[in-house]
Structure formats: C-alpha cells, structure tokens
Amino acid sequence: MVYETVSKLITDQLKVAPEKVTVEARLVEDLGADSANVMVLIMDLEDEYQLQVEDSAITTLKTVGDIVKYIEEHTGK
C-alpha cells in the first residue's frame, strides 16, 4: 500500500518515529523537514514509483496525505 511505503521513506529520511508519520502530518512543521529533505524524499519517491513529480506539484505536497494522494493519482495504485 502506498501509505506504508511513503511512511517508511519519510521515517528513514527524516529520522522520525514511525508513529509521528500520520496522514495529517505536515512535512516541515510537524516532521522537521527542510527543503533539502523534501527534495531527497521526492527523488526517493520518483525512484520507488517510477514517476516524475512535476516541479509545480512539489510545493503542493505539504502533508503525508498529499504525497500519498499524488502518488495514487499518478500511478493508479
């Protein structure tokens, strides 16, 4: 399932406890990501799901749920 994979990538990248990674969790405000973390996470997601995240979409991906929804819409998973 997409959420579990995204959650694991975020947990590994940001070194946060898995229980902090909820659908509502905001990457920057709640999980402490900075712009470099977000870019690495986007690259990891692109590799994992074989997709290209448009630059214009990156700024709209604020929460874990936003990322999951984006991947589901663009991969059909």
N, C-alpha and C positions, 0 to 999 in steps of 0.2 A: 504494500500500500504506500502511496506517495507520502503521506504524513510521516510514517515511521522512518522512511529514508531521509526526508528533509530534516526531521528532528535529529537523527544521528549525525548528519553532516554539520548541522548547526552546533550540536553538543561538542563534536570533535574540533571544529574550527574556533569556537568562542570559549572553549574550556568552561562551560557552564553545566550545572547539574541538570540531568535529563528532565526532572520534574519542573524546572523553570521554563522549558520549551513547550509552551501551550499554543493552541491555535491563535489566541488573542495576543500573545507576547509580541511586543514591538522589538525589532532587531536592535535599534540604537538605544532607546530609552529604557527598555526592560532587560535586555540581554547584554548591553555594553558594547555592541559592535561599533567599529569606526568605519570610515569609507574603505579602507584597505581590506578589512574583514569582509565587508559586503562584496567587494569585487572578487575576492578569492572564493567566497561562497557561491557567487554567480557562476564562476568558471567551473567549480566542482559540480554544480547542478547541470551545467551545459554538458559536461563530460558524462555524468551519470545518466542523463536522459536524452543524450544525442540531439540537443536542440540549441538554437541560438536565441538568447534573450536580447530583444531589441533594447538599445540604449535608452529610448524613451520610456520603456516599461520599467527599467531599473528603479527609477525614482518613485514609482507607484507601489513597489514591493516593500511595504513598511512592517507588516506583521508576518508571522509564520504562516498564518492562514492565507495571506495574499500570495505567498510563494506557492503554497500547495495548490491554490485555485489556478494560478497562472500555468503551472506545470500540467495540471489536469486538462485545462482548456487547450493547451498546445501540443499535448502528446496523446490525447484520447485515453489516458489511463484512469 
